[in-house]
Amino acid sequence: MPRANPLPSELSTRPFTVREALDAGVGPDRLRRGDLVAPFHGGRAPAAVRLGLDGRCRLALALAPPSAFVCGATAASVHGIPLPPRLAFRQDVELAVPAPGRAIRRAGVIGRVLRIEAPDLERVRRMSVTTPIRTWCDLGVLLHVPELVAAGDWLLRRGLATASELERAADRRLDRRGVVGIRTALPLLDGRAESPKESELRAILHLAGLPAPDVNVDVVDPHGRFVARVDLLFAAYREVLEYQGDHHRTDRAQWRRDRTREAELESLGYHVTEVTDDDLADPVAMVARLARRLGGAGWTGSPRSLDGIRRRRRR
């Protein structure tokens, strides 16, 4: 097969629409060559160029009506808002047009029609995207409450929103879908949370009716020497909860530090419970274990039903 003619320089390093290419003098046969891929109907990209999230979004927008904007889970990824794997790794681009328009219908695009106001949109890296605050409200349709709390905590910690701003946005939200989850999540937000999984854990504990733990507490010994900064602490019951990601298991040095840290805490009269992602995937069983532990330390309450929290599938 003859070598393909080089693309015009302005198209050789980025995705482009078929219309752009034709206007630049690229023939239809050239657009069918194997060194190009078609992420969307009507769009092309050099196969050697990594498309990435921004590239997919910009190409999808270039093929959409001028009023279109990135929304939902895709907007959350653009802003860096943490999402569960089922959404974070999704390749489809979520685009919306303002109501009363017609949803975009194109393979690789999840089309929406949203009631939107000008302050709800901003430009991010040359893309029209819902703001972090509006995006969080829209996630109320896609996330269960602990995941929504994790996303909200992330916004608060990074100064992208305040709790009152999120509450005002929820109040003026015209789309009532997801409003129950949003209203449940709002009073649980805490900008001190240092990881999404920690936020999920704290939200589950609250929804289950367990005592409210202190967040990211520095523990010192009787002489004032710093011992550890713990994720969650039930001070009255001397119970520490620590979320342990996989790196705590696979990094040998980290594992050794964790064991020493745990021994120091237990020498001061604390009990340490480690929580993993498997525990978060089965919150009913996790809460039952924690309730028994707290009950043995003097808590006289009982956990509430967690029927409203969907059990996540283990990966």
N, C-alpha and C positions, 0 to 999 in steps of 0.2 A: 504494500500500500504506500502511495506517495506520502512524503512527509507533509504534515498539516502546515498550512501557512500560519505564521505567527499572528496572534491577536493584536489589535491596536494596543499600545502601551497602557492606555487608560482603562482597559478591560482585563489586562493580563494578570493582575494581582488581587482581584476582588470579584465578588458575585455581581451579576448584571442581568437585566431583563433582555429577553429576545428582541424587544422593540429597540432598546439601546444599541444592541449589536447590529441590527439591520440598519439603523440610522447612521452607524459608524462605518457602514460599507461591508460588514461581515455577511457572507452569503449563507443561505439556509443549510447548504451541505456542510459548511465549516462548523455550524452549530450542532451537527450530529456526530462529530468526531469523538473518539474515545478519551481524549484528554480533557473533555468537559463533562461535568455532571449536571443533572437537573434536579436540584432540591425541591423545586415546585414547578408545576406546569407554567410555562412562560418565563422561566428563569434558568440561568446557567451559572456555573462557577468553575474556574480552573480546578481540575482534579488534584493538582499538586498543592493547592492553597487550602489550609485548614479553615473551614468555614466558621466554626464556633457559634456561640449563642448570638453575639451581636451581628455577625454576618447573616445568619438565618433570619433574624428579626428585620434587618434592614432590607433584605431581599423580599421578604414577605410584605413589608410595608410598601416597597416600590411597585409591587404588583396589585396593591389594594387601592381603594378609593382614597383621595387625599385626606379625608376626615378620619381615616382609620388610626388606631393607636394600639400599642401593646398593653395587655391587661392580664389580670389573674395570676396564675402560677408563673407564666413567662415574665411578667413584670416583676414579680418577686425575685426571680433569678437575676434579672437585669440589675436590681437594686442590691442583690446579695443577701436578701432575707432568707433565713434557713427554712428549708422545706423537707418533708419526709421523702425518702427515696422514690416512692411511687410517683411523685411530681417532679422532684429535682432532676431526674434523669430522663424525663419525657422530651422527645425530640420535636413534637408538634409545637407550632407557635400559636399562642393564644392572642387573637386580634379582635378588636371590637370596633364598631361604628356607633356614632351617637343615635339614640332613639329619635325618630321612628324609622331608622334606616333598615336595610335588609342585611342579615348576617352574611359574612363572606363564606362562600362555598368553594373550597379549593383543597385538594389533597395536601396533607401536611399542615393545615391551618385549622385551628379550632375557632370557629366564628361566633361572636357574641354581638348582641345589641344591648347597649347600656345607656341608662340615663346618666348623663355626665355634664358637669359644669366646668367652665374654663379653669378655675383654681385646682381642679382635680387632675390636671395634666401638666407635664413638664417635659423639657427636652433633656434627654440623657444620651450622650455620645451620638448625636445627630438622629435620635429616634424620639417619636412622640410616645410617652409612657405615662401610665397612671402614677401619681405621686406615691411615695411610701405609705402615707396615711390612707389614701383611697385604696391602695393595693391591699393593705391589711384588712380593711372592711370587706373587700371583695373575696378575700381568702376565707371569710366566714362560711361561704358556701362549700369550700373544698376541704377544710381542715376540721378535725374534731377539736374539742376545747383545749386539751393539753398542748396540742401542736400550735393552736392559735395563740396561746399564752407564750409559747417559746418564740414565735415570730414577733409578738408585741414587746416582749422583754428585750429582744435584740434591737428593736427600733429605739426603745427608751435608753438603753445603755449607750448607743452610738449617737444620741442626741438628734435623731431624725424625726422624733415625735415626742410629745409629752402625753401623759395619761389623759389630761383634759382635752388636748387636741383630738385624740382618738375618740373620746366620748362625744365631742361636738360633731365629729364626722359621722359617727353612728347615729346621732340624733337627726341629722339632716339627710341621711341616706334614704333615697326614694325607693330603692329596691329592698323589700322587706325579707327577701330570702337570706337565710343565715343569721337573722337578727337575734334569735335565741342564743346561739353560740357566742355571738359577739357580746351580748349583754352579760352572759355568764363569765366570759373571759376578762372583761374590763376590770372588775375589782381584784382580779388575781395578778395583774401585771406588777412586775417588780424589776426596776432597772438595775438592781444590784446583781441579778443572776449573771453568771459568767459562762454558761453554756446552754444550748438549747435543750439538751437532755436533762440538765438540772431543772430547767423551767418546767419541762413536761412532768418530771417527778413531783415537783412541788404542787403543781396543779392537780395531779391525781390525788395526792394526800388531802388537799383541801376538799375536793369533790367527794372524797370518801368519808369526810367528817373527822379525820384524825386531827390531833392538836396542831396548831400552826407552828412550824419550825422557824428558827432564826436562820437567816440566809448569809452564807459566806462569813463565818465567824472566826475570829482569831482566838485560838485556845492557848492559854499560858499556864505555866506551872505555878505553885505557891510562891515562888520567888520572882514571878513576873517574866520568866524566860519564855520566849515564843516557842511553842511546840508544833502547832499546825494551824493551817487555815482550812476549815472544813466546809463542805458544801451546804449541809443542812444540819441543824442542831436542835434537838428537843432538850433544852437545858434542864427543865424540871425532872426529866427522866434519864438524864445522862446518856442519851442515845444520839449517836452520830450517824448520818447517812452520807455515803459517798458514792457518786456515780463513777463507774469504772468503764472507760472505753477500752477497745481492744488493745490499744498501745500499752495499757497498764499490764497486760498479760504478755505481749510479744516483746516488749523492751525489757530485757533482763535487769538492767540497772534501775529502771523505773519500778519494776516488781520488787526489788530489794528495798528501795526507798519506801515503798508503800508498806512493806512488812514492818520496817523499823518505826515508821510513823504510827502505824496501828498499835504496835506494842507500847509506844510512849503514851498514846491516848488511853489505852486500857490500864496502864499503870497509874493513871490519874483518876481512875474510876469510871471512865466512859466505856460504853460498848459501841463497837463500830459495825454497822451493817453496810456491806457493799452491794450496790445495785447495778445490774447490767441491762443491756438492751433487751435481752430475753425477758427480764422482769417487767420492763415497760410494756412488752408485747402481751403480757398476761397480768394486767393490773389487779384483777380480783384476787388471784393467788398471792401476789406481792403484798397487797394491803392486808390480807388475812394474817400473813406472817408478821408484818410490822405491828398489827393490832395486838397479837399475842405477846410480842416483845414488850410493847409499851404497857400492856396490862400487867405483865410480870413486874414492871417497875412502878406500878401504882396508878396507872390511868384507869379510870372507871367507866369510860365511854364505850361505845360500840360503833363499828364502821357502818356507813350507809351503803346502799346498793350502788354499783357502778354500771347499771344497765345502760346508761346513756353514753358510755365510752365504748367505742368499738374495739374489740380485741384485734391487735395488729398481727398480720401473718408474719411468722418468723422467716427471715431471709436466709 
